[in-house]
C-alpha cells in the first residue's frame, strides 16, 4: 500500500470510528474497527483477484447470470 493511501485510510478510520465515541473496553474498539473495515473499506476497494472490481461490483456481475438462469 502506498504511504499516502495508508494515511488517508487511517484518517478515515479515525474520523468514522475512533472519534465517534469513547470505548469501554479494547474488545469493543476492536470489534468496531473490524466492522468498519469489513463494511466500508473492503467493499469499496478494488481487488486484483476480482479483475480490479470492487467486491460489490463482482457480486452483481456474478449473481446476474445465476438469477437469469433460474
N, CA, C and O atoms as a printed pandas DataFrame, in Angstrom:
     atom_number atom_name residue_name chain_id  residue_number  x_coord  y_coord  z_coord
0              1         N          UNK        A               1    0.850   -1.182    0.000
1              2        CA          UNK        A               1    0.000    0.000    0.000
2              3         C          UNK        A               1    0.890    1.237    0.000
3              4         O          UNK        A               1    1.929    1.264    0.659
4              5         N          UNK        A               2    0.488    2.226   -0.718
5              6        CA          UNK        A               2    1.268    3.445   -0.815
6              7         C          UNK        A               2    1.110    4.255    0.466
7              8         O          UNK        A               2    0.045    4.224    1.082
8              9         N          UNK        A               3    2.151    4.981    0.878
9             10        CA          UNK        A               3    2.087    5.733    2.133
10            11         C          UNK        A               3    0.930    6.725    2.188
11            12         O          UNK        A               3    0.285    6.851    3.229
12            13         N          UNK        A               4    0.655    7.429    1.101
13            14        CA          UNK        A               4   -0.424    8.423    1.110
14            15         C          UNK        A               4   -1.775    7.753    1.288
15            16         O          UNK        A               4   -2.609    8.222    2.063
16            17         N          UNK        A               5   -1.989    6.665    0.578
17            18        CA          UNK        A               5   -3.238    5.922    0.680
18            19         C          UNK        A               5   -3.430    5.415    2.103
19            20         O          UNK        A               5   -4.532    5.477    2.649
20            21         N          UNK        A               6   -2.367    4.920    2.691
21            22        CA          UNK        A               6   -2.418    4.402    4.051
22            23         C          UNK        A               6   -2.795    5.511    5.040
23            24         O          UNK        A               6   -3.596    5.290    5.949
24            25         N          UNK        A               7   -2.226    6.680    4.863
25            26        CA          UNK        A               7   -2.540    7.815    5.734
26            27         C          UNK        A               7   -4.003    8.225    5.573
27            28         O          UNK        A               7   -4.667    8.543    6.559
28            29         N          UNK        A               8   -4.504    8.219    4.351
29            30        CA          UNK        A               8   -5.916    8.551    4.107
30            31         C          UNK        A               8   -6.834    7.560    4.804
31            32         O          UNK        A               8   -7.829    7.953    5.414
32            33         N          UNK        A               9   -6.505    6.282    4.715
33            34        CA          UNK        A               9   -7.318    5.245    5.354
34            35         C          UNK        A               9   -7.312    5.403    6.871
35            36         O          UNK        A               9   -8.347    5.261    7.521
36            37         N          UNK        A              10   -6.147    5.694    7.425
37            38        CA          UNK        A              10   -6.075    5.891    8.879
38            39         C          UNK        A              10   -6.895    7.096    9.307
39            40         O          UNK        A              10   -7.544    7.061   10.352
40            41         N          UNK        A              11   -6.874    8.163    8.513
41            42        CA          UNK        A              11   -7.656    9.341    8.903
42            43         C          UNK        A              11   -9.153    9.064    8.795
43            44         O          UNK        A              11   -9.932    9.564    9.607
44            45         N          UNK        A              12   -9.565    8.271    7.799
45            46        CA          UNK        A              12  -10.981    7.886    7.700
46            47         C          UNK        A              12  -11.397    7.034    8.890
47            48         O          UNK        A              12  -12.473    7.231    9.454
48            49         N          UNK        A              13  -10.552    6.096    9.268
49            50        CA          UNK        A              13  -10.828    5.259   10.434
50            51         C          UNK        A              13  -10.929    6.130   11.685
51            52         O          UNK        A              13  -11.830    5.951   12.505
52            53         N          UNK        A              14  -10.012    7.056   11.820
53            54        CA          UNK        A              14  -10.022    7.961   12.977
54            55         C          UNK        A              14  -11.330    8.737   13.031
55            56         O          UNK        A              14  -11.975    8.803   14.078
56            57         N          UNK        A              15  -11.720    9.321   11.909
57            58        CA          UNK        A              15  -12.923   10.157   11.848
58            59         C          UNK        A              15  -14.203    9.344   12.027
59            60         O          UNK        A              15  -15.114    9.771   12.737
60            61         N          UNK        A              16  -14.279    8.168   11.385
61            62        CA          UNK        A              16  -15.522    7.418   11.352
62            63         C          UNK        A              16  -15.710    6.415   12.480
63            64         O          UNK        A              16  -16.828    5.952   12.711
64            65         N          UNK        A              17  -14.658    6.076   13.173
65            66        CA          UNK        A              17  -14.783    5.101   14.258
66            67         C          UNK        A              17  -14.248    5.660   15.571
67            68         O          UNK        A              17  -14.978    5.763   16.556
68            69         N          UNK        A              18  -12.981    6.015   15.575
69            70        CA          UNK        A              18  -12.336    6.355   16.831
70            71         C          UNK        A              18  -12.856    7.642   17.464
71            72         O          UNK        A              18  -12.955    7.732   18.688
72            73         N          UNK        A              19  -13.187    8.634   16.649
73            74        CA          UNK        A              19  -13.637    9.920   17.190
74            75         C          UNK        A              19  -15.135    9.973   17.479
75            76         O          UNK        A              19  -15.616   10.971   18.016
76            77         N          UNK        A              20  -15.868    8.947   17.143
77            78        CA          UNK        A              20  -17.330    8.971   17.298
78            79         C          UNK        A              20  -17.790    8.797   18.735
79            80         O          UNK        A              20  -18.827    9.336   19.122
80            81         N          UNK        A              21  -17.044    8.061   19.522
81            82        CA          UNK        A              21  -17.441    7.815   20.909
82            83         C          UNK        A              21  -16.244    7.309   21.691
83            84         O          UNK        A              21  -15.189    7.037   21.118
84            85         N          UNK        A              22  -16.409    7.182   23.004
85            86        CA          UNK        A              22  -15.349    6.559   23.799
86            87         C          UNK        A              22  -15.700    5.084   23.987
87            88         O          UNK        A              22  -16.870    4.703   24.025
88            89         N          UNK        A              23  -14.688    4.293   24.098
89            90        CA          UNK        A              23  -14.851    2.847   24.151
90            91         C          UNK        A              23  -14.562    2.350   25.556
91            92         O          UNK        A              23  -13.557    2.719   26.164
92            93         N          UNK        A              24  -15.448    1.514   26.063
93            94        CA          UNK        A              24  -15.307    0.990   27.415
94            95         C          UNK        A              24  -14.186   -0.031   27.496
95            96         O          UNK        A              24  -13.397   -0.029   28.440
96            97         N          UNK        A              25  -14.124   -0.895   26.509
97            98        CA          UNK        A              25  -13.091   -1.939   26.516
98            99         C          UNK        A              25  -12.347   -1.955   25.189
99           100         O          UNK        A              25  -12.826   -1.440   24.179
100          101         N          UNK        A              26  -11.172   -2.555   25.216
101          102        CA          UNK        A              26  -10.408   -2.723   23.980
102          103         C          UNK        A              26  -11.148   -3.638   23.016
103          104         O          UNK        A              26  -11.058   -3.464   21.800
104          105         N          UNK        A              27  -11.876   -4.606   23.549
105          106        CA          UNK        A              27  -12.625   -5.540   22.714
106          107         C          UNK        A              27  -13.730   -4.809   21.925
107          108         O          UNK        A              27  -13.926   -5.088   20.743
108          109         N          UNK        A              28  -14.438   -3.890   22.562
109          110        CA          UNK        A              28  -15.450   -3.088   21.853
110          111         C          UNK        A              28  -14.809   -2.295   20.718
111          112         O          UNK        A              28  -15.339   -2.239   19.609
112          113         N          UNK        A              29  -13.673   -1.692   21.006
113          114        CA          UNK        A              29  -12.961   -0.914   19.998
114          115         C          UNK        A              29  -12.499   -1.811   18.856
115          116         O          UNK        A              29  -12.631   -1.447   17.687
116          117         N          UNK        A              30  -11.961   -2.976   19.187
117          118        CA          UNK        A              30  -11.505   -3.920   18.161
118          119         C          UNK        A              30  -12.648   -4.325   17.246
119          120         O          UNK        A              30  -12.490   -4.351   16.026
120          121         N          UNK        A              31  -13.789   -4.638   17.825
121          122        CA          UNK        A              31  -14.960   -5.037   17.032
122          123         C          UNK        A              31  -15.422   -3.882   16.140
123          124         O          UNK        A              31  -15.774   -4.101   14.981
124          125         N          UNK        A              32  -15.421   -2.671   16.664
125          126        CA          UNK        A              32  -15.829   -1.505   15.872
126          127         C          UNK        A              32  -14.886   -1.287   14.690
127          128         O          UNK        A              32  -15.333   -0.972   13.587
128          129         N          UNK        A              33  -13.599   -1.453   14.917
129          130        CA          UNK        A              33  -12.613   -1.268   13.841
130          131         C          UNK        A              33  -12.783   -2.347   12.780
131          132         O          UNK        A              33  -12.826   -2.040   11.588
132          133         N          UNK        A              34  -12.880   -3.599   13.194
133          134        CA          UNK        A              34  -13.047   -4.703   12.241
134          135         C          UNK        A              34  -14.329   -4.526   11.454
135          136         O          UNK        A              34  -14.339   -4.725   10.239
136          137         N          UNK        A              35  -15.409   -4.156   12.120
137          138        CA          UNK        A              35  -16.694   -3.940   11.443
138          139         C          UNK        A              35  -16.580   -2.831   10.409
139          140         O          UNK        A              35  -17.078   -2.978    9.292
140          141         N          UNK        A              36  -15.936   -1.729   10.759
141          142        CA          UNK        A              36  -15.765   -0.628    9.812
142          143         C          UNK        A              36  -14.959   -1.072    8.600
143          144         O          UNK        A              36  -15.315   -0.767    7.462
144          145         N          UNK        A              37  -13.870   -1.796    8.852
145          146        CA          UNK        A              37  -13.038   -2.266    7.744
146          147         C          UNK        A              37  -13.840   -3.174    6.825
147          148         O          UNK        A              37  -13.798   -3.012    5.605
148          149         N          UNK        A              38  -14.563   -4.117    7.391
149          150        CA          UNK        A              38  -15.321   -5.072    6.580
150          151         C          UNK        A              38  -16.477   -4.413    5.835
151          152         O          UNK        A              38  -16.713   -4.727    4.668
152          153         N          UNK        A              39  -17.192   -3.516    6.478
153          154        CA          UNK        A              39  -18.367   -2.884    5.856
154          155         C          UNK        A              39  -18.010   -1.773    4.888
155          156         O          UNK        A              39  -18.658   -1.615    3.854
156          157         N          UNK        A              40  -17.002   -1.017    5.211
157          158        CA          UNK        A              40  -16.701    0.177    4.432
158          159         C          UNK        A              40  -15.527   -0.013    3.495
159          160         O          UNK        A              40  -15.659    0.115    2.278
160          161         N          UNK        A              41  -14.398   -0.315    4.062
161          162        CA          UNK        A              41  -13.171   -0.314    3.274
162          163         C          UNK        A              41  -13.119   -1.464    2.270
163          164         O          UNK        A              41  -12.913   -1.223    1.081
164          165         N          UNK        A              42  -13.299   -2.693    2.714
165          166        CA          UNK        A              42  -13.152   -3.841    1.824
166          167         C          UNK        A              42  -14.210   -3.879    0.733
167          168         O          UNK        A              42  -13.948   -4.401   -0.351
168          169         N          UNK        A              43  -15.362   -3.357    0.980
169          170        CA          UNK        A              43  -16.425   -3.382   -0.033
170          171         C          UNK        A              43  -16.182   -2.398   -1.164
171          172         O          UNK        A              43  -16.675   -2.595   -2.274
172          173         N          UNK        A              44  -15.423   -1.336   -0.893
173          174        CA          UNK        A              44  -15.164   -0.317   -1.920
174          175         C          UNK        A              44  -13.834   -0.502   -2.622
175          176         O          UNK        A              44  -13.650   -0.008   -3.735
176          177         N          UNK        A              45  -12.897   -1.211   -1.988
177          178        CA          UNK        A              45  -11.542   -1.327   -2.525
178          179         C          UNK        A              45  -11.509   -2.287   -3.708
179          180         O          UNK        A              45  -12.055   -3.389   -3.644
180          181         N          UNK        A              46  -10.876   -1.865   -4.767
181          182        CA          UNK        A              46  -10.744   -2.717   -5.954
182          183         C          UNK        A              46   -9.763   -3.837   -5.654
183          184         O          UNK        A              46   -8.691   -3.601   -5.096
184          185         N          UNK        A              47  -10.130   -5.048   -6.022
185          186        CA          UNK        A              47   -9.345   -6.233   -5.720
186          187         C          UNK        A              47   -8.689   -6.767   -6.995
187          188         O          UNK        A              47   -9.372   -6.963   -8.001
188          189         N          UNK        A              48   -7.400   -7.001   -6.967
189          190        CA          UNK        A              48   -6.705   -7.577   -8.120
190          191         C          UNK        A              48   -7.288   -8.936   -8.484
191          192         O          UNK        A              48   -7.488   -9.236   -9.661
192          193         N          UNK        A              49   -7.558   -9.749   -7.482
193          194        CA          UNK        A              49   -8.048  -11.107   -7.759
194          195         C          UNK        A              49   -9.468  -11.121   -8.321
195          196         O          UNK        A              49   -9.925  -12.156   -8.806
196          197         N          UNK        A              50  -10.165  -10.002   -8.264
197          198        CA          UNK        A              50  -11.515   -9.895   -8.839
198          199         C          UNK        A              50  -11.501   -9.103  -10.139
199          200         O          UNK        A              50  -12.535   -8.586  -10.562
200          201         N          UNK        A              51  -10.348   -9.005  -10.769
201          202        CA          UNK        A              51  -10.254   -8.277  -12.029
202          203         C          UNK        A              51  -10.387   -6.775  -11.861
203          204         O          UNK        A              51  -10.944   -6.098  -12.725
204          205         N          UNK        A              52   -9.873   -6.246  -10.740
205          206        CA          UNK        A              52   -9.907   -4.809  -10.417
206          207         C          UNK        A              52  -11.320   -4.298  -10.182
207          208         O          UNK        A              52  -11.574   -3.102  -10.322
208          209         N          UNK        A              53  -12.243   -5.185   -9.826
209          210        CA          UNK        A              53  -13.594   -4.790   -9.444
210          211         C          UNK        A              53  -13.668   -4.693   -7.925
211          212         O          UNK        A              53  -12.871   -5.306   -7.215
212          213         N          UNK        A              54  -14.626   -3.922   -7.438
213          214        CA          UNK        A              54  -14.889   -3.945   -6.006
214          215         C          UNK        A              54  -15.659   -5.229   -5.720
215          216         O          UNK        A              54  -16.259   -5.794   -6.634
216          217         N          UNK        A              55  -15.659   -5.702   -4.483
217          218        CA          UNK        A              55  -16.436   -6.899   -4.176
218          219         C          UNK        A              55  -17.917   -6.757   -4.526
219          220         O          UNK        A              55  -18.546   -7.727   -4.950
220          221         N          UNK        A              56  -18.472   -5.575   -4.355
221          222        CA          UNK        A              56  -19.885   -5.356   -4.685
222          223         C          UNK        A              56  -20.107   -5.473   -6.190
223          224         O          UNK        A              56  -21.062   -6.113   -6.629
224          225         N          UNK        A              57  -19.226   -4.854   -6.983
225          226        CA          UNK        A              57  -19.349   -4.959   -8.444
226          227         C          UNK        A              57  -19.242   -6.415   -8.892
227          228         O          UNK        A              57  -19.996   -6.869   -9.752
228          229         N          UNK        A              58  -18.297   -7.135   -8.299
229          230        CA          UNK        A              58  -18.097   -8.539   -8.654
230          231         C          UNK        A              58  -19.347   -9.361   -8.311
231          232         O          UNK        A              58  -19.790  -10.188   -9.108
232          233         N          UNK        A              59  -19.894   -9.133   -7.153
233          234        CA          UNK        A              59  -21.100   -9.852   -6.715
234          235         C          UNK        A              59  -22.263   -9.603   -7.668
235          236         O          UNK        A              59  -22.995  -10.531   -8.009
236          237         N          UNK        A              60  -22.434   -8.366   -8.096
237          238        CA          UNK        A              60  -23.515   -8.030   -9.037
238          239         C          UNK        A              60  -23.325   -8.780  -10.352
239          240         O          UNK        A              60  -24.276   -9.345  -10.892
240          241         N          UNK        A              61  -22.107   -8.782  -10.860
241          242        CA          UNK        A              61  -21.831   -9.468  -12.129
242          243         C          UNK        A              61  -22.056  -10.969  -11.994
243          244         O          UNK        A              61  -22.623  -11.595  -12.889
244          245         N          UNK        A              62  -21.617  -11.545  -10.887
245          246        CA          UNK        A              62  -21.692  -12.996  -10.730
246          247         C          UNK        A              62  -23.104  -13.477  -10.401
247          248         O          UNK        A              62  -23.452  -14.608  -10.742
248          249         N          UNK        A              63  -23.916  -12.663   -9.758
249          250        CA          UNK        A              63  -25.276  -13.118   -9.427
250          251         C          UNK        A              63  -26.261  -12.855  -10.548
251          252         O          UNK        A              63  -27.304  -13.508  -10.602
252          253         N          UNK        A              64  -25.974  -11.930  -11.442
253          254        CA          UNK        A              64  -26.898  -11.654  -12.547
254          255         C          UNK        A              64  -27.112  -12.883  -13.440
255          256         O          UNK        A              64  -28.264  -13.204  -13.730
256          257         N          UNK        A              65  -26.058  -13.589  -13.892
257          258        CA          UNK        A              65  -26.290  -14.774  -14.722
258          259         C          UNK        A              65  -27.031  -15.885  -13.963
259          260         O          UNK        A              65  -27.856  -16.588  -14.547
260          261         N          UNK        A              66  -26.747  -16.044  -12.689
261          262        CA          UNK        A              66  -27.425  -17.077  -11.892
262          263         C          UNK        A              66  -28.907  -16.756  -11.753
263          264         O          UNK        A              66  -29.745  -17.656  -11.799
264          265         N          UNK        A              67  -29.230  -15.489  -11.584
265          266        CA          UNK        A              67  -30.630  -15.081  -11.454
266          267         C          UNK        A              67  -31.367  -15.295  -12.777
267          268         O          UNK        A              67  -32.515  -15.740  -12.781
268          269         N          UNK        A              68  -30.722  -14.986  -13.886
269          270        CA          UNK        A              68  -31.341  -15.160  -15.188
270          271         C          UNK        A              68  -31.548  -16.635  -15.524
271          272         O          UNK        A              68  -32.515  -16.989  -16.199
272          273         N          UNK        A              69  -30.634  -17.502  -15.050
273          274        CA          UNK        A              69  -30.746  -18.930  -15.340
274          275         C          UNK        A              69  -31.866  -19.596  -14.542
275          276         O          UNK        A              69  -32.411  -20.617  -14.961
276          277         N          UNK        A              70  -32.201  -19.021  -13.405
277          278        CA          UNK        A              70  -33.217  -19.627  -12.538
278          279         C          UNK        A              70  -34.592  -19.351  -12.968
279          280         O          UNK        A              70  -35.541  -19.801  -12.326
